[in-house]
Structure formats: C-alpha cells, structure tokens
Amino acid sequence: MDVAQEALDKLSAAGLVFREVMGTREELPPVNVASYMGNLGSESGPRGFLLGHDEKDLGRRFDQEWEQLARDSGLFSTGPDGRPEFLLGVDIAQDHSEDSEEQAWRWVRVALGDHWDIAGAGCANGILGAGANNPAFVMMSLDADVVLKGGYYQDGIGASVLRHPGRISELHAHARRIAFEFDWLEDEVRQWAERWVAHVTDGEP
C-alpha cells in the first residue's frame, strides 16, 4: 500500500526522513497491537518518564527525554547514512473525508533528520500527536524487540518502553480480539494480527 503524500509531508515537517512502508510481516506486531501497551500495568515491564504539564520548556524537555529513552532502550538502529532509524506507526491512508471511516495503520521506517521536533511540529501536525506537546505515538525498533509509546496524561506527558512484546500475554490476547472480534478494522490488519500471534505463540491458543 502506498503512503499518502500528506503523511510524507507531516513526517518531513517533524524532521523525520521517510525510508519505506513495512509490509504486514508476521514477525512485526501490528501497530494496533503494539499501541495497546499503554493499557498494561507496571508488572508487564513498561518503564519511561513523565513530565508535568507546567514543566518549563516542556516540548524541548520531552524531546530530550525521548531521545535518551530511545537510545538507552535500543529503539534506534544505525542506517546506511549513519542516521538513527526506527519504525513509526502511521495511518498511511490519511483519509479525512466524511465518508471514510477506515484507517490503514502500518509501520513506516524512518530516520532522524538533522533538525527534528517530536513534541512540537510532529505532534502539532497530527503525525505524532493531537496538538503541540500532546504526544500520541507508537514506535518500534527494526527488530521488533522494543516498543516505545508516547502519551498525554492527567499528570503530564511522557513515554514508556516495553521490551519483547512478543512475550506479553496481554498483547497476545489483544491481537486475538483484533483478529476475531474487531470487525470494524481493516481486513488486512485483522489477518496480520492473526498471523503475528500465531508466530509468537507457535500456534498455541
């Protein structure tokens, strides 16, 4: 599936370099599954940071903390040009017409540009959030071992990391719900979820 030009423009405005849209491969958890990590309790292992809404220079501080968390957790891989690369969950359709209800969430491989802005431009234009300093994104390492999710909360904004999503039973259960119950989702995503959970559980129920 091709990526909409609107999505490419938004990535560029955030300082992210587009590489490619990843296929719906069974070794990659669907974006809809990975984003469910925000519903997991601390016993499942997410860790990260939270900045209060009244934090001075909130956007700049968020970007600093995000980069440190990404580097420490292993989110980044080094691309052929030396830039840090990772996967970003993107609705590549970007269809905002009144008669369209379907979204097409895919992993997009991106790299950090020379001047990037996650909390500011990236959140403001909707590719990484719902307004400036209002993050709502999910990212993943190229090997699918690290998921990083950013969010807006009552006490502030922050991001958390989950390692080895393929081992998390709550994500397996959510993938099965997507595959067999969520009939409003795109068929390809539902089939992707079914293949992924079979892959990481060796077909166990």
GROMACS elastic network, one bead per residue, 0.5 to 0.9 nm:
[ bonds ]
;  ai    aj funct       b0    kb
    1    21     6  0.79354   500
    1    23     6  0.84872   500
    1    92     6  0.82430   500
    1    93     6  0.87747   500
    1   104     6  0.89146   500
    2    21     6  0.77184   500
    2    92     6  0.73890   500
    2    93     6  0.80869   500
    3     6     6  0.83570   500
    3     7     6  0.67955   500
    3     8     6  0.72723   500
    3    20     6  0.89133   500
    3    21     6  0.72839   500
    3    91     6  0.85027   500
    3    93     6  0.63851   500
    3    94     6  0.85098   500
    4     7     6  0.54093   500
    4     8     6  0.66870   500
    4     9     6  0.89032   500
    4    91     6  0.89186   500
    4    92     6  0.56936   500
    4    93     6  0.55858   500
    4    94     6  0.63722   500
    4    95     6  0.85341   500
    5     9     6  0.61489   500
    5    10     6  0.86197   500
    5    92     6  0.88249   500
    5    94     6  0.87328   500
    6     9     6  0.51350   500
    6    10     6  0.62556   500
    6    11     6  0.87032   500
    6    92     6  0.86489   500
    6    93     6  0.87496   500
    6    94     6  0.68007   500
    7    10     6  0.51189   500
    7    11     6  0.61999   500
    7    12     6  0.86268   500
    7    90     6  0.77927   500
    7    91     6  0.77911   500
    7    92     6  0.62672   500
    7    93     6  0.79380   500
    7    94     6  0.66195   500
    7   127     6  0.71178   500
    8    11     6  0.51680   500
    8    12     6  0.62238   500
    8    13     6  0.86744   500
    8    17     6  0.88085   500
    8    18     6  0.70109   500
    8    92     6  0.87534   500
    9    12     6  0.51391   500
    9    13     6  0.62108   500
    9    14     6  0.87603   500
   10    13     6  0.50540   500
   10    14     6  0.63540   500
   10    15     6  0.88094   500
   10    16     6  0.87116   500
   10   121     6  0.84649   500
   10   122     6  0.70981   500
   10   125     6  0.63246   500
   10   126     6  0.76665   500
   10   127     6  0.60738   500
   11    14     6  0.51840   500
   11    15     6  0.64960   500
   11    16     6  0.51900   500
   11    17     6  0.69425   500
   11    18     6  0.70725   500
   11   110     6  0.85490   500
   11   122     6  0.71766   500
   11   127     6  0.67900   500
   11   128     6  0.87467   500
   12    15     6  0.50552   500
   12    16     6  0.52871   500
   12    17     6  0.62488   500
   12    18     6  0.76036   500
   12   113     6  0.85124   500
   12   116     6  0.88274   500
   12   122     6  0.89216   500
   13    16     6  0.74038   500
   13   116     6  0.81667   500
   13   117     6  0.82933   500
   13   121     6  0.64141   500
   13   122     6  0.68638   500
   13   125     6  0.81605   500
   14    17     6  0.89233   500
   14   113     6  0.87356   500
   14   115     6  0.82927   500
   14   116     6  0.55413   500
   14   117     6  0.52243   500
   14   118     6  0.61851   500
   14   119     6  0.88628   500
   14   120     6  0.78920   500
   14   121     6  0.52043   500
   14   123     6  0.81359   500
   14   125     6  0.83119   500
   14   127     6  0.82663   500
   14   128     6  0.85013   500
   15   111     6  0.86739   500
   15   112     6  0.64904   500
   15   113     6  0.50684   500
   15   114     6  0.70803   500
   15   115     6  0.55383   500
   15   117     6  0.61853   500
   15   118     6  0.81132   500
   15   121     6  0.84391   500
   15   122     6  0.79635   500
   16   110     6  0.61122   500
   16   111     6  0.56155   500
   16   113     6  0.52850   500
   16   114     6  0.87238   500
   16   115     6  0.84971   500
   16   116     6  0.64281   500
   16   117     6  0.85777   500
   16   122     6  0.88808   500
   17    85     6  0.89513   500
   17   109     6  0.86164   500
   17   110     6  0.52953   500
   17   112     6  0.61318   500
   17   113     6  0.58004   500
   18    21     6  0.85576   500
   18   108     6  0.75161   500
   18   109     6  0.65468   500
   18   111     6  0.67223   500
   19    85     6  0.89674   500
   19   108     6  0.74008   500
   19   109     6  0.53390   500
   19   110     6  0.52929   500
   19   111     6  0.72851   500
   20   107     6  0.88012   500
   20   108     6  0.58300   500
   20   109     6  0.53411   500
   20   110     6  0.73403   500
   21    92     6  0.85509   500
   21   106     6  0.69885   500
   21   107     6  0.61933   500
   21   109     6  0.62425   500
   22    25     6  0.77854   500
   22    87     6  0.85846   500
   22   106     6  0.68982   500
   22   107     6  0.54971   500
   22   108     6  0.57361   500
   22   109     6  0.68436   500
   23    28     6  0.89402   500
   23   106     6  0.77187   500
   23   107     6  0.77866   500
   24    27     6  0.86814   500
   24    28     6  0.72450   500
   24    29     6  0.86253   500
   24    30     6  0.74171   500
   24   106     6  0.74879   500
   24   107     6  0.83125   500
   24   188     6  0.79921   500
   24   189     6  0.77662   500
   24   192     6  0.59772   500
   25    28     6  0.56153   500
   25    29     6  0.81804   500
   25    30     6  0.86996   500
   25   192     6  0.72372   500
   25   195     6  0.82713   500
   25   196     6  0.77358   500
   26    29     6  0.71190   500
   26    30     6  0.86527   500
   26   192     6  0.65907   500
   26   193     6  0.79793   500
   26   194     6  0.86134   500
   26   195     6  0.53975   500
   26   197     6  0.81027   500
   26   198     6  0.84162   500
   26   199     6  0.63924   500
   26   200     6  0.86004   500
   27   143     6  0.86205   500
   27   144     6  0.74985   500
   27   166     6  0.87271   500
   27   195     6  0.85364   500
   27   196     6  0.60782   500
   27   199     6  0.68609   500
   27   200     6  0.76115   500
   28    31     6  0.86332   500
   28   107     6  0.86437   500
   28   142     6  0.88942   500
   28   143     6  0.81264   500
   28   144     6  0.59589   500
   28   166     6  0.88916   500
   28   192     6  0.88770   500
   28   196     6  0.68064   500
   29    32     6  0.81087   500
   29    33     6  0.61392   500
   29    34     6  0.61469   500
   29   144     6  0.75266   500
   29   165     6  0.78694   500
   29   166     6  0.76143   500
   29   175     6  0.84469   500
   29   192     6  0.80244   500
   29   193     6  0.69749   500
   29   196     6  0.59636   500
   29   197     6  0.80375   500
   30    33     6  0.51886   500
   30    34     6  0.63098   500
   30    35     6  0.86542   500
   30    89     6  0.88470   500
   30   105     6  0.79797   500
   30   106     6  0.72723   500
   30   107     6  0.78402   500
   30   175     6  0.82055   500
   30   189     6  0.69060   500
   30   190     6  0.88554   500
   30   192     6  0.66154   500
   30   193     6  0.60422   500
   30   196     6  0.77156   500
   31    34     6  0.51162   500
   31    35     6  0.60338   500
   31    36     6  0.87340   500
   31    88     6  0.86335   500
   31    89     6  0.56825   500
   31    90     6  0.82013   500
   31   105     6  0.62235   500
   31   106     6  0.62688   500
   31   107     6  0.66722   500
   31   138     6  0.74573   500
   31   139     6  0.86424   500
   31   189     6  0.87941   500
   32    35     6  0.54631   500
   32    36     6  0.68089   500
   32    89     6  0.86559   500
   32   105     6  0.73252   500
   32   106     6  0.89322   500
   32   174     6  0.89530   500
   32   175     6  0.82398   500
   32   178     6  0.81985   500
   32   189     6  0.81583   500
   32   193     6  0.86019   500
   33    36     6  0.54267   500
   33    37     6  0.77722   500
   33   171     6  0.63199   500
   33   172     6  0.83346   500
   33   174     6  0.64762   500
   33   175     6  0.57856   500
   33   178     6  0.80266   500
   33   193     6  0.74797   500
   34    37     6  0.59181   500
   34    38     6  0.87125   500
   34   138     6  0.72546   500
   34   139     6  0.85239   500
   34   140     6  0.83867   500
   34   147     6  0.69340   500
   34   148     6  0.88764   500
   34   149     6  0.85850   500
   34   165     6  0.74347   500
   34   171     6  0.74014   500
   35    38     6  0.63811   500
   35    39     6  0.85295   500
   35    89     6  0.86931   500
   35   137     6  0.79505   500
   35   138     6  0.58700   500
   35   139     6  0.87053   500
   35   147     6  0.85172   500
   35   148     6  0.88273   500
   35   149     6  0.69142   500
   36    39     6  0.55831   500
   36    40     6  0.73575   500
   36   170     6  0.87002   500
   36   171     6  0.70206   500
   36   174     6  0.75873   500
   37    40     6  0.52603   500
   37    41     6  0.86433   500
   37    46     6  0.78175   500
   37   147     6  0.83055   500
   37   148     6  0.88621   500
   37   149     6  0.76460   500
   37   160     6  0.89678   500
   37   161     6  0.87703   500
   37   162     6  0.73405   500
   37   165     6  0.85140   500
   37   170     6  0.85599   500
   37   171     6  0.74140   500
   38    41     6  0.82800   500
   38    46     6  0.85527   500
   38   149     6  0.71985   500
   38   150     6  0.87693   500
   38   151     6  0.83255   500
   38   160     6  0.83031   500
   40    43     6  0.79335   500
   40    44     6  0.63476   500
   40    45     6  0.83764   500
   40    46     6  0.76599   500
   40   170     6  0.75166   500
   40   171     6  0.88460   500
   41    44     6  0.58020   500
   41    45     6  0.76121   500
   41    46     6  0.76397   500
   42    45     6  0.53511   500
   42    46     6  0.58873   500
   42    47     6  0.76419   500
   43    46     6  0.79225   500
   44   162     6  0.81477   500
   44   168     6  0.72861   500
   44   170     6  0.87447   500
   45   161     6  0.81712   500
   45   162     6  0.62418   500
   45   163     6  0.75554   500
   46   148     6  0.89531   500
   46   160     6  0.58276   500
   46   161     6  0.51673   500
   46   163     6  0.76483   500
   47   159     6  0.81775   500
   47   161     6  0.53401   500
   47   162     6  0.69713   500
   48    65     6  0.89753   500
   48    66     6  0.88493   500
   48    69     6  0.69915   500
   48   148     6  0.88129   500
   48   158     6  0.73359   500
   48   159     6  0.55381   500
   48   161     6  0.59474   500
   49    65     6  0.73472   500
   49    66     6  0.83673   500
   49    69     6  0.82474   500
   49   157     6  0.83735   500
   49   158     6  0.53496   500
   49   159     6  0.57313   500
   49   160     6  0.64905   500
   50    62     6  0.86892   500
   50   153     6  0.88382   500
   50   155     6  0.79667   500
   50   156     6  0.61291   500
   50   157     6  0.55915   500
   50   159     6  0.68479   500
   50   160     6  0.86897   500
   51    54     6  0.82787   500
   51    55     6  0.64766   500
   51    58     6  0.75202   500
   51    61     6  0.81307   500
   51    62     6  0.72931   500
   51   155     6  0.78382   500
   51   156     6  0.52127   500
   51   157     6  0.54069   500
   51   158     6  0.59776   500
   52    55     6  0.52500   500
   52    58     6  0.81387   500
   52   154     6  0.89861   500
   52   155     6  0.58493   500
   52   157     6  0.66127   500
   52   158     6  0.87467   500
   53    56     6  0.86671   500
   53    58     6  0.72583   500
   53   133     6  0.88490   500
   53   154     6  0.86172   500
   53   155     6  0.68508   500
   53   157     6  0.68075   500
   54    57     6  0.88336   500
   54    58     6  0.74587   500
   54   156     6  0.81292   500
   55    58     6  0.52127   500
   55    59     6  0.89913   500
   55    61     6  0.82213   500
   55   156     6  0.87074   500
   56    59     6  0.86488   500
   56    60     6  0.88726   500
   56    61     6  0.79842   500
   57    60     6  0.55340   500
   57    61     6  0.61091   500
   57    62     6  0.85827   500
   58    61     6  0.51425   500
   58    62     6  0.60125   500
   58    63     6  0.86382   500
   58   119     6  0.84796   500
   58   133     6  0.72362   500
   58   157     6  0.88795   500
   59    62     6  0.51073   500
   59    63     6  0.62857   500
   59    64     6  0.86895   500
   59   117     6  0.84690   500
   59   118     6  0.80813   500
   59   119     6  0.51757   500
   59   120     6  0.60921   500
   59   132     6  0.79087   500
   59   133     6  0.57559   500
   60    63     6  0.51999   500
   60    64     6  0.62720   500
   60    65     6  0.87128   500
   60   117     6  0.83476   500
   60   118     6  0.89861   500
   60   119     6  0.75198   500
   60   120     6  0.82467   500
   61    64     6  0.50636   500
   61    65     6  0.61483   500
   61    66     6  0.84240   500
   62    65     6  0.51542   500
   62    66     6  0.58908   500
   62    67     6  0.85115   500
   62   118     6  0.81864   500
   62   119     6  0.65939   500
   62   133     6  0.82099   500
   62   157     6  0.78748   500
   62   158     6  0.71603   500
   62   159     6  0.87447   500
   63    66     6  0.50081   500
   63    67     6  0.61086   500
   63    68     6  0.85956   500
   63   116     6  0.89491   500
   63   117     6  0.70163   500
   63   118     6  0.61197   500
   63   119     6  0.63244   500
   63   120     6  0.88160   500
   64    67     6  0.53205   500
   64    68     6  0.63028   500
   64    69     6  0.86572   500
   65    68     6  0.51362   500
   65    69     6  0.60559   500
   65    70     6  0.84510   500
   65   158     6  0.85750   500
   65   159     6  0.85834   500
   66    69     6  0.51298   500
   66    70     6  0.59843   500
   66    71     6  0.85699   500
   66   118     6  0.85842   500
   66   150     6  0.86705   500
   66   158     6  0.81529   500
   66   159     6  0.69370   500
   67    70     6  0.50239   500
   67    71     6  0.61246   500
   67    72     6  0.85067   500
   68    71     6  0.52224   500
   68    72     6  0.60138   500
   68    73     6  0.84271   500
   69    72     6  0.51534   500
   69    73     6  0.58901   500
   69    74     6  0.84639   500
   69    75     6  0.83540   500
   69   148     6  0.86796   500
   69   159     6  0.83040   500
   69   160     6  0.81632   500
   69   161     6  0.78764   500
   70    73     6  0.53557   500
   70    74     6  0.62036   500
   70    75     6  0.50213   500
   70    76     6  0.65613   500
   70   148     6  0.75607   500
   70   161     6  0.83276   500
   71    74     6  0.54469   500
   71    75     6  0.62206   500
   71    76     6  0.62447   500
   72    75     6  0.78552   500
   73    76     6  0.83292   500
   73   146     6  0.71126   500
   73   148     6  0.87565   500
   73   161     6  0.72086   500
   73   162     6  0.88241   500
   73   163     6  0.82375   500
   74    77     6  0.75990   500
   74   141     6  0.71266   500
   74   145     6  0.85133   500
   74   146     6  0.68334   500
   75    84     6  0.89082   500
   75    85     6  0.81592   500
   75    86     6  0.63502   500
   75    87     6  0.86267   500
   75   139     6  0.80172   500
   75   140     6  0.63151   500
   75   142     6  0.77393   500
   75   145     6  0.83300   500
   75   146     6  0.58824   500
   75   147     6  0.73985   500
   75   148     6  0.75661   500
   76    84     6  0.53442   500
   76    85     6  0.53096   500
   76    86     6  0.54187   500
   76    87     6  0.89120   500
   76   111     6  0.88729   500
   76   140     6  0.86632   500
   76   141     6  0.61540   500
   76   142     6  0.77978   500
   77    83     6  0.81926   500
   77    84     6  0.55029   500
   77    85     6  0.50789   500
   77    86     6  0.64788   500
   77   141     6  0.72890   500
   77   142     6  0.70277   500
   78    81     6  0.78492   500
   78    82     6  0.54700   500
   78    83     6  0.56721   500
   78    85     6  0.59294   500
   78    86     6  0.89206   500
   78   111     6  0.88548   500
   79    82     6  0.50914   500
   79    83     6  0.52896   500
   79    84     6  0.60967   500
   79    85     6  0.59157   500
   79   111     6  0.76443   500
   80    83     6  0.74214   500
   81    84     6  0.89271   500
   82    85     6  0.89020   500
   83   111     6  0.59883   500
   83   112     6  0.61680   500
   83   113     6  0.74240   500
   83   114     6  0.89086   500
   84   110     6  0.84765   500
   84   111     6  0.54580   500
   84   112     6  0.57698   500
   84   113     6  0.86965   500
   85   109     6  0.69257   500
   85   110     6  0.56023   500
   85   112     6  0.66266   500
   85   141     6  0.80632   500
   85   142     6  0.78051   500
   86   108     6  0.82796   500
   86   109     6  0.57461   500
   86   110     6  0.57398   500
   86   111     6  0.64504   500
   86   112     6  0.86648   500
   86   139     6  0.70728   500
   86   140     6  0.61466   500
   86   141     6  0.51388   500
   86   142     6  0.57191   500
   87   107     6  0.56804   500
   87   108     6  0.53360   500
   87   110     6  0.60959   500
   87   111     6  0.85990   500
   87   138     6  0.86288   500
   87   139     6  0.54734   500
   87   141     6  0.59282   500
   87   142     6  0.61554   500
   87   144     6  0.88039   500
   88   106     6  0.81084   500
   88   107     6  0.54239   500
   88   108     6  0.52023   500
   88   109     6  0.63996   500
   88   110     6  0.69471   500
   88   128     6  0.89375   500
   88   137     6  0.77131   500
   88   138     6  0.62362   500
   88   140     6  0.64368   500
   88   141     6  0.88870   500
   89    92     6  0.88862   500
   89   105     6  0.64162   500
   89   106     6  0.56889   500
   89   108     6  0.63039   500
   89   128     6  0.89110   500
   89   137     6  0.69441   500
   89   138     6  0.56122   500
   89   139     6  0.60548   500
   89   140     6  0.81182   500
   90    93     6  0.86458   500
   90    94     6  0.88186   500
   90   104     6  0.78901   500
   90   105     6  0.53983   500
   90   106     6  0.55883   500
   90   107     6  0.62900   500
   90   108     6  0.65415   500
   90   127     6  0.70507   500
   90   128     6  0.85043   500
   90   137     6  0.85287   500
   90   138     6  0.86905   500
   91    94     6  0.58667   500
   91    95     6  0.87519   500
   91   103     6  0.60002   500
   91   104     6  0.50370   500
   91   106     6  0.63991   500
   91   107     6  0.88172   500
   91   127     6  0.83468   500
   92    95     6  0.86023   500
   92   103     6  0.78041   500
   92   104     6  0.57552   500
   92   105     6  0.62690   500
   92   106     6  0.66934   500
   92   107     6  0.89889   500
   92   108     6  0.85494   500
   93    96     6  0.88098   500
   93   102     6  0.84888   500
   93   103     6  0.62699   500
   93   104     6  0.55739   500
   93   105     6  0.79753   500
   94   103     6  0.73435   500
   94   104     6  0.80932   500
   95    98     6  0.88595   500
   95   100     6  0.65887   500
   95   101     6  0.83050   500
   95   102     6  0.79565   500
   95   103     6  0.73970   500
   96    99     6  0.84216   500
   96   100     6  0.67257   500
   96   101     6  0.83367   500
   97   100     6  0.54471   500
   97   101     6  0.83945   500
   98   101     6  0.78979   500
  100   103     6  0.83310   500
  102   184     6  0.82050   500
  102   185     6  0.71434   500
  102   186     6  0.66903   500
  103   185     6  0.78891   500
  103   186     6  0.71977   500
  104   185     6  0.89221   500
  104   186     6  0.70070   500
  104   188     6  0.88788   500
  104   189     6  0.79910   500
  105   186     6  0.89879   500
  105   189     6  0.78656   500
  106   189     6  0.87110   500
  107   139     6  0.83052   500
  107   140     6  0.83329   500
  109   142     6  0.78977   500
  112   115     6  0.78412   500
  112   116     6  0.65317   500
  113   116     6  0.58495   500
  116   121     6  0.84349   500
  116   122     6  0.83953   500
  117   120     6  0.55099   500
  117   121     6  0.56594   500
  117   122     6  0.60142   500
  117   123     6  0.85190   500
  118   121     6  0.64208   500
  118   123     6  0.62960   500
  118   128     6  0.69472   500
  118   129     6  0.88466   500
  118   132     6  0.89877   500
  118   133     6  0.86057   500
  118   135     6  0.81288   500
  119   122     6  0.59988   500
  119   123     6  0.52888   500
  119   124     6  0.76280   500
  119   128     6  0.77912   500
  119   129     6  0.79239   500
  119   131     6  0.85594   500
  119   132     6  0.59663   500
  119   134     6  0.70055   500
  119   135     6  0.63799   500
  120   123     6  0.56108   500
  120   124     6  0.58923   500
  120   125     6  0.86508   500
  120   131     6  0.80430   500
  120   133     6  0.60487   500
  120   134     6  0.86747   500
  121   125     6  0.61078   500
  121   126     6  0.86339   500
  121   127     6  0.89939   500
  121   128     6  0.86708   500
  121   131     6  0.86359   500
  121   132     6  0.68022   500
  122   125     6  0.57307   500
  122   126     6  0.66360   500
  122   127     6  0.58307   500
  122   128     6  0.51106   500
  122   129     6  0.69558   500
  122   131     6  0.85182   500
  122   132     6  0.76966   500
  122   135     6  0.85611   500
  123   126     6  0.52996   500
  123   127     6  0.62376   500
  123   130     6  0.58834   500
  123   131     6  0.51084   500
  123   132     6  0.50048   500
  123   133     6  0.64705   500
  123   134     6  0.61907   500
  123   135     6  0.57152   500
  123   136     6  0.76043   500
  123   137     6  0.87869   500
  124   127     6  0.79127   500
  124   128     6  0.77771   500
  124   129     6  0.66595   500
  124   130     6  0.64598   500
  124   133     6  0.76061   500
  124   134     6  0.78612   500
  124   135     6  0.88957   500
  125   128     6  0.75871   500
  125   129     6  0.75658   500
  125   130     6  0.77113   500
  125   131     6  0.68558   500
  125   132     6  0.80303   500
  126   130     6  0.53981   500
  126   131     6  0.65654   500
  126   132     6  0.88355   500
  126   136     6  0.86982   500
  127   130     6  0.82246   500
  127   136     6  0.86289   500
  127   137     6  0.79439   500
  128   131     6  0.86527   500
  128   134     6  0.85345   500
  128   135     6  0.59916   500
  128   136     6  0.57096   500
  128   137     6  0.51173   500
  128   138     6  0.83315   500
  128   150     6  0.85773   500
  129   132     6  0.74432   500
  129   133     6  0.79296   500
  129   134     6  0.55463   500
  129   137     6  0.62205   500
  129   150     6  0.85310   500
  129   151     6  0.81220   500
  129   152     6  0.89136   500
  130   133     6  0.83432   500
  130   134     6  0.55120   500
  130   135     6  0.64979   500
  130   136     6  0.66402   500
  131   134     6  0.51686   500
  131   135     6  0.74565   500
  132   135     6  0.76185   500
  133   152     6  0.82421   500
  133   157     6  0.75235   500
  134   150     6  0.88973   500
  134   151     6  0.70442   500
  134   152     6  0.55825   500
  134   157     6  0.70411   500
  135   149     6  0.89365   500
  135   150     6  0.55187   500
  135   152     6  0.58582   500
  135   157     6  0.71354   500
  135   158     6  0.78473   500
  135   159     6  0.85983   500
  136   149     6  0.74799   500
  136   150     6  0.53429   500
  136   152     6  0.69275   500
  137   148     6  0.82799   500
  137   149     6  0.56998   500
  137   150     6  0.52216   500
  137   151     6  0.69868   500
  138   147     6  0.70765   500
  138   148     6  0.57650   500
  138   150     6  0.64228   500
  139   146     6  0.83104   500
  139   147     6  0.57015   500
  139   148     6  0.50350   500
  139   149     6  0.62132   500
  139   150     6  0.85378   500
  140   143     6  0.80979   500
  140   144     6  0.59824   500
  140   145     6  0.75366   500
  140   146     6  0.55302   500
  140   148     6  0.60579   500
  140   149     6  0.86248   500
  141   144     6  0.51488   500
  141   145     6  0.62318   500
  141   146     6  0.52752   500
  141   147     6  0.66421   500
  141   148     6  0.85123   500
  142   145     6  0.78344   500
  142   146     6  0.84644   500
  143   146     6  0.77862   500
  144   147     6  0.72162   500
  144   163     6  0.87852   500
  144   164     6  0.74009   500
  144   165     6  0.76704   500
  144   166     6  0.84062   500
  145   162     6  0.83577   500
  145   163     6  0.56732   500
  145   165     6  0.66241   500
  145   166     6  0.79389   500
  146   161     6  0.68488   500
  146   162     6  0.58606   500
  146   164     6  0.61235   500
  146   165     6  0.72304   500
  147   160     6  0.82984   500
  147   161     6  0.56217   500
  147   162     6  0.51834   500
  147   163     6  0.64081   500
  147   164     6  0.80185   500
  147   165     6  0.72340   500
  148   159     6  0.67706   500
  148   160     6  0.56253   500
  148   162     6  0.64538   500
  148   163     6  0.88278   500
  149   158     6  0.84865   500
  149   159     6  0.53821   500
  149   160     6  0.55043   500
  149   161     6  0.65370   500
  149   162     6  0.84571   500
  150   157     6  0.76513   500
  150   158     6  0.57409   500
  150   160     6  0.66088   500
  151   156     6  0.87664   500
  151   157     6  0.58632   500
  151   158     6  0.57218   500
  151   159     6  0.61460   500
  151   160     6  0.86334   500
  152   155     6  0.83546   500
  152   156     6  0.62629   500
  152   158     6  0.67272   500
  152   159     6  0.88505   500
  153   156     6  0.51593   500
  153   157     6  0.57245   500
  153   158     6  0.78755   500
  154   157     6  0.82028   500
  162   165     6  0.66540   500
  163   166     6  0.87273   500
  163   167     6  0.87549   500
  164   167     6  0.57565   500
  164   168     6  0.73937   500
  165   168     6  0.53945   500
  165   169     6  0.87447   500
  165   171     6  0.71252   500
  165   172     6  0.89155   500
  166   169     6  0.80853   500
  166   171     6  0.75925   500
  166   172     6  0.76065   500
  166   196     6  0.85871   500
  166   197     6  0.79309   500
  166   199     6  0.89008   500
  166   200     6  0.56038   500
  166   201     6  0.80421   500
  167   171     6  0.82507   500
  167   172     6  0.81957   500
  167   200     6  0.73586   500
  167   201     6  0.82558   500
  168   171     6  0.54861   500
  168   172     6  0.65799   500
  169   173     6  0.62637   500
  169   174     6  0.86579   500
  170   173     6  0.51227   500
  170   174     6  0.62672   500
  170   175     6  0.86363   500
  171   175     6  0.60373   500
  171   176     6  0.85851   500
  171   197     6  0.85594   500
  172   175     6  0.51206   500
  172   176     6  0.63658   500
  172   177     6  0.87999   500
  172   193     6  0.89421   500
  172   196     6  0.87061   500
  172   197     6  0.57455   500
  172   198     6  0.89520   500
  172   200     6  0.83934   500
  172   201     6  0.81143   500
  173   176     6  0.51597   500
  173   177     6  0.63722   500
  173   178     6  0.87878   500
  173   197     6  0.85428   500
  174   178     6  0.62475   500
  174   179     6  0.85627   500
  174   193     6  0.88717   500
  175   178     6  0.50801   500
  175   179     6  0.61041   500
  175   180     6  0.86139   500
  175   190     6  0.81970   500
  175   192     6  0.89693   500
  175   193     6  0.51784   500
  175   194     6  0.67364   500
  175   196     6  0.79011   500
  175   197     6  0.64062   500
  176   180     6  0.59084   500
  176   181     6  0.76764   500
  176   190     6  0.86569   500
  176   193     6  0.69285   500
  176   194     6  0.64231   500
  176   197     6  0.72299   500
  177   180     6  0.53974   500
  177   181     6  0.50110   500
  177   182     6  0.62459   500
  177   190     6  0.89114   500
  177   193     6  0.88821   500
  178   181     6  0.57527   500
  178   183     6  0.77422   500
  178   185     6  0.76605   500
  178   189     6  0.80369   500
  178   190     6  0.56451   500
  178   191     6  0.87880   500
  178   193     6  0.65952   500
  178   194     6  0.80325   500
  179   182     6  0.66640   500
  179   183     6  0.81084   500
  179   187     6  0.86437   500
  179   189     6  0.78033   500
  179   191     6  0.61232   500
  179   192     6  0.77974   500
  179   193     6  0.55674   500
  179   194     6  0.52601   500
  179   195     6  0.89238   500
  180   183     6  0.74125   500
  180   190     6  0.73961   500
  180   194     6  0.80671   500
  181   184     6  0.87418   500
  182   185     6  0.59585   500
  182   190     6  0.77476   500
  183   186     6  0.78246   500
  183   187     6  0.78540   500
  183   190     6  0.80790   500
  184   187     6  0.84952   500
  185   188     6  0.84708   500
  185   189     6  0.69393   500
  185   190     6  0.68207   500
  186   189     6  0.53821   500
  186   190     6  0.65096   500
  186   191     6  0.88711   500
  187   190     6  0.51158   500
  187   191     6  0.62108   500
  187   192     6  0.84804   500
  188   191     6  0.51545   500
  188   192     6  0.60071   500
  188   193     6  0.86274   500
  189   193     6  0.61346   500
  189   194     6  0.86354   500
  190   193     6  0.51509   500
  190   194     6  0.63569   500
  190   195     6  0.87855   500
  191   194     6  0.50741   500
  191   195     6  0.62678   500
  191   196     6  0.86384   500
  192   195     6  0.51619   500
  192   196     6  0.61067   500
  192   197     6  0.86887   500
  193   196     6  0.51334   500
  193   197     6  0.62009   500
  193   198     6  0.85320   500
  194   197     6  0.55250   500
  194   198     6  0.62551   500
  194   199     6  0.86196   500
  195   198     6  0.52082   500
  195   199     6  0.60801   500
  195   200     6  0.88139   500
  196   200     6  0.62597   500
  196   201     6  0.85226   500
  197   200     6  0.52905   500
  197   201     6  0.59580   500
  197   202     6  0.80511   500
  197   203     6  0.74710   500
  197   204     6  0.87780   500
  198   201     6  0.53282   500
  198   202     6  0.54508   500
  198   204     6  0.70356   500
  198   205     6  0.85389   500
  199   202     6  0.53494   500
  199   203     6  0.66894   500
  200   203     6  0.78130   500
  201   204     6  0.53963   500
  201   205     6  0.80680   500
